[in-house]
């Protein structure tokens, strides 16, 4: 999800939604707080 949680899938099955905004009351899991604060994620950067 672009500005939402990090979705963890195993064999095509969603097993967790991890908070990226830092505001969730259920850390490390997402509780939807990103929508209330209009969270905007930084662009992903790949480093080697």
C-alpha distances in whole Angstrom, upper triangle without the diagonal:
4,6,5,6,7,7,11,13,16,18,15,15,13,15,13,10,11,11,11,12,16,17,16,19,18,17,16,14,12,14,12,14,11,12,16,16,14,12,11,10,13,12,12,16,18,21,24
4,6,8,9,10,14,16,19,21,19,19,16,18,16,13,13,12,11,12,15,17,17,20,20,19,18,16,14,16,13,14,11,12,15,15,12,10,8,7,10,9,10,14,16,19,23
4,7,9,11,15,18,21,24,21,21,18,19,16,12,12,10,8,9,12,13,14,18,18,17,16,15,12,14,11,11,8,9,12,11,8,6,5,5,9,10,11,15,18,21,24
4,7,9,12,15,19,21,19,18,15,16,13,9,9,8,7,8,11,12,11,15,14,14,13,11,8,10,8,9,6,8,11,11,10,8,8,8,11,13,13,17,19,22,25
4,6,9,12,16,19,17,16,12,12,9,6,5,5,6,8,10,11,10,13,12,11,10,8,6,9,8,10,8,10,13,13,13,10,11,10,13,14,14,17,19,21,24
4,6,10,13,16,15,14,11,11,8,6,5,7,7,10,12,14,13,16,14,12,10,9,9,12,12,13,12,14,17,17,16,13,13,11,13,14,12,15,16,19,21
4,6,10,13,11,10,7,8,6,5,6,9,10,13,15,17,15,17,15,14,12,10,9,13,13,15,14,16,19,19,18,16,16,14,16,17,15,18,18,21,23
4,7,10,9,8,6,6,5,6,8,11,13,16,17,19,17,19,16,15,12,11,12,15,16,18,17,19,22,22,22,19,19,17,19,19,17,19,19,21,22
4,6,6,5,4,6,7,9,11,15,16,20,21,22,20,22,19,18,16,14,15,18,18,21,20,22,25,26,25,22,22,20,22,21,19,21,20,23,24
4,5,5,7,7,10,12,14,18,19,23,24,25,23,25,21,20,18,16,18,21,22,24,24,25,28,29,28,26,26,23,25,24,22,23,22,24,25
4,6,9,10,13,15,18,21,23,26,27,29,26,28,25,24,21,20,21,24,24,27,26,28,31,32,31,29,28,26,27,26,24,25,24,26,26
4,7,9,12,14,17,20,21,24,26,27,25,27,24,23,21,19,19,22,22,25,24,25,28,30,28,26,26,24,26,25,22,24,24,26,27
4,6,9,12,15,18,20,23,24,25,23,24,21,21,19,16,17,19,20,23,23,24,27,28,27,25,26,24,26,25,23,26,25,28,29
4,6,8,11,14,17,19,21,22,19,20,17,17,15,13,13,15,16,19,19,20,23,24,24,22,22,21,23,23,21,24,24,26,28
4,7,10,14,16,19,20,21,18,19,15,15,13,11,12,15,16,19,19,21,23,25,25,22,23,22,24,24,22,25,24,27,28
4,6,10,13,15,16,17,14,15,12,11,10,7,9,11,13,16,16,18,20,21,21,19,20,19,21,22,20,23,23,25,27
4,7,9,12,13,14,11,13,11,10,8,6,6,9,10,12,12,14,17,17,17,15,17,15,18,19,18,21,21,24,26
4,7,9,10,11,9,12,9,8,6,4,5,9,10,12,11,14,16,16,17,14,15,13,16,17,16,19,20,22,24
4,6,6,8,6,10,8,6,6,5,4,8,9,9,8,12,13,13,14,11,13,11,14,16,16,18,20,22,25
4,6,8,9,12,12,9,9,9,8,11,10,10,8,12,13,12,12,9,10,8,10,13,12,15,17,19,22
4,6,7,11,12,10,10,11,9,10,10,8,6,10,11,9,9,6,8,8,11,14,14,17,20,22,25
4,6,9,10,8,9,10,9,11,11,9,8,12,12,11,12,10,12,11,13,17,17,19,22,23,26
4,7,9,8,10,10,9,9,9,6,7,10,10,9,11,10,13,13,16,19,20,23,25,27,30
4,5,6,8,7,6,6,7,6,8,11,10,11,13,12,15,15,18,21,21,24,26,28,30
4,6,9,8,8,7,9,8,11,13,13,13,16,15,18,19,22,24,24,27,29,31,33
4,6,5,6,6,10,10,12,15,15,16,18,17,19,19,22,24,24,27,28,30,32
3,5,7,8,11,11,12,15,16,16,18,16,18,17,20,22,21,24,25,26,29
4,7,9,12,12,13,16,17,17,19,16,18,17,19,21,20,22,23,24,26
4,7,9,11,12,14,16,16,18,15,18,16,19,21,20,23,24,26,28
4,6,7,8,11,12,13,14,12,15,14,17,19,19,22,24,26,28
4,6,8,10,10,12,14,13,16,16,20,22,22,25,27,29,32
4,5,6,7,10,11,10,13,14,18,20,21,24,26,29,32
4,5,5,7,9,9,12,13,17,20,21,24,27,29,32
4,6,5,6,5,8,10,13,16,17,21,23,26,29
4,6,5,7,10,12,16,18,20,23,26,29,32
4,6,8,11,14,18,20,22,26,29,31,34
4,5,9,12,15,18,20,23,26,29,32
4,6,10,13,16,18,21,25,27,31
4,6,10,13,15,18,21,24,27
4,7,9,12,15,18,21,25
4,6,8,12,15,17,21
4,6,9,12,15,18
4,6,10,13,16
4,7,10,13
4,6,10
4,7
4
